[in-house]
Amino acid sequence: MKKFLFTLFACVLVLCSCSKDDDLSFNYDKSLLYGKWRVTEIEQNDGSYLDVTSSIAEKVFKPTYMVIKENGTYDSWGEFGNGSGTYKAEGSKVYTFIDGEEYLYYDIVSLSDKKAHVYMREKESDSSIGLKLTKQ
């Protein structure tokens, strides 16, 4: 009986000491997030999407990028401001943080190795902005 209890205790100890695998709680392959993304389309009031990559559109909508790194950090610049921070991918959302405070989060509609469709939201806000992104 002692041998059984010791084995059980050892198994529990090993399981508890393993680090949490964040990939298990994310609905997508986390490696699809990594890289440099550009906002290519933005949702308009009527629900259609406007291409913001033309030279005319860029006069109104500054080219906007986000680099998502494997180490849990990100950099972004463009129409929505410039900054760096950390992120957490959980369920169908990617939460971004600046100085430990939640900044924005993205509800993922679809995600592939080259394209993403998301709704960008502020914490505690009911409004959102639909964005389509292309990996550079």
C-alpha positions in Angstrom: 0.0 0.0 0.0 2.9 2.4 0.8 4.4 1.7 -2.6 1.0 2.5 -4.3 0.6 5.8 -2.3 4.2 6.8 -3.0 3.6 6.2 -6.8 0.4 8.1 -6.7 2.0 11.0 -4.8 4.9 11.1 -7.3 2.4 11.2 -10.3 0.4 14.0 -8.7 3.7 15.9 -8.0 4.8 15.6 -11.6 1.4 16.7 -13.0 1.3 19.7 -10.7 4.8 20.8 -11.5 4.3 20.9 -15.2 3.8 24.4 -16.6 0.4 25.4 -17.9 0.2 25.0 -21.7 -1.6 28.1 -23.0 -1.9 26.4 -26.4 -4.5 24.0 -24.9 -6.8 26.9 -24.1 -6.6 28.7 -27.5 -9.1 27.6 -30.1 -6.5 27.9 -32.9 -3.0 26.7 -33.6 -1.1 29.4 -31.7 1.7 29.4 -34.2 -0.7 31.0 -36.8 -0.6 34.2 -34.7 3.1 34.8 -35.0 4.4 37.3 -37.5 3.7 40.7 -38.9 0.1 41.5 -39.6 -1.3 44.4 -41.6 -4.9 45.8 -41.4 -6.1 45.5 -45.0 -9.9 46.1 -44.6 -12.0 47.8 -42.0 -15.8 47.4 -41.4 -18.0 50.3 -42.4 -21.3 51.3 -40.8 -23.3 49.3 -43.4 -21.4 46.1 -42.6 -19.3 46.1 -45.8 -15.5 46.2 -45.7 -13.3 48.9 -47.1 -9.9 48.2 -48.5 -7.5 50.5 -46.7 -4.4 49.6 -48.6 -4.9 51.8 -51.7 -2.9 55.1 -51.9 -6.1 57.1 -51.6 -7.3 55.2 -48.5 -3.8 55.5 -46.9 -4.3 59.3 -47.0 -7.1 58.9 -44.5 -6.3 55.6 -42.7 -2.6 55.3 -41.7 -1.1 51.9 -42.6 -1.5 49.8 -39.5 0.6 46.8 -38.3 1.0 44.4 -35.4 3.9 42.0 -34.9 3.0 39.1 -32.6 6.0 37.3 -31.2 6.3 33.8 -29.9 7.6 35.0 -26.6 4.3 36.6 -25.6 5.0 40.2 -26.6 3.7 42.4 -29.5 4.5 45.7 -31.2 1.9 47.7 -33.1 1.9 51.0 -35.0 -0.4 52.9 -37.3 -4.0 54.3 -37.2 -4.8 53.0 -33.6 -1.5 54.3 -32.1 2.0 53.0 -31.5 2.9 50.7 -28.6 4.3 47.5 -27.3 3.1 45.1 -24.6 2.2 41.5 -23.9 -0.7 39.3 -25.1 -2.6 36.3 -24.0 -4.5 33.9 -26.4 -7.4 32.2 -24.8 -10.5 30.6 -26.4 -11.3 32.6 -29.5 -9.8 35.9 -28.2 -6.4 37.5 -28.1 -6.0 40.0 -25.1 -3.4 42.7 -25.3 -1.8 44.4 -22.3 0.3 47.5 -21.8 2.2 47.7 -18.5 0.1 44.8 -17.2 -3.3 46.5 -17.9 -5.6 45.1 -20.5 -5.7 47.4 -23.5 -7.7 45.8 -26.3 -8.8 42.4 -27.2 -9.6 40.7 -30.5 -12.5 38.3 -31.1 -11.3 36.0 -33.8 -13.8 35.1 -36.5 -11.3 33.3 -38.7 -7.5 32.7 -38.6 -5.2 31.1 -41.2 -1.5 31.3 -41.9 -2.1 34.3 -44.2 -5.5 35.9 -43.3 -7.4 36.9 -40.2 -10.8 38.4 -39.5 -11.3 39.9 -36.1 -13.4 42.3 -34.1 -11.3 44.7 -32.1 -12.9 45.7 -28.7 -11.9 47.8 -25.7 -12.3 46.2 -22.3 -15.8 46.8 -20.9 -17.1 48.2 -24.2 -20.0 47.0 -26.2 -18.7 48.5 -29.5 -16.3 46.8 -31.8 -14.5 47.4 -35.1 -14.3 44.6 -37.7 -10.9 44.2 -39.2 -9.4 42.0 -41.9 -5.7 41.4 -41.7 -3.1 39.9 -44.0 0.2 38.4 -42.8 3.2 40.2 -44.4 
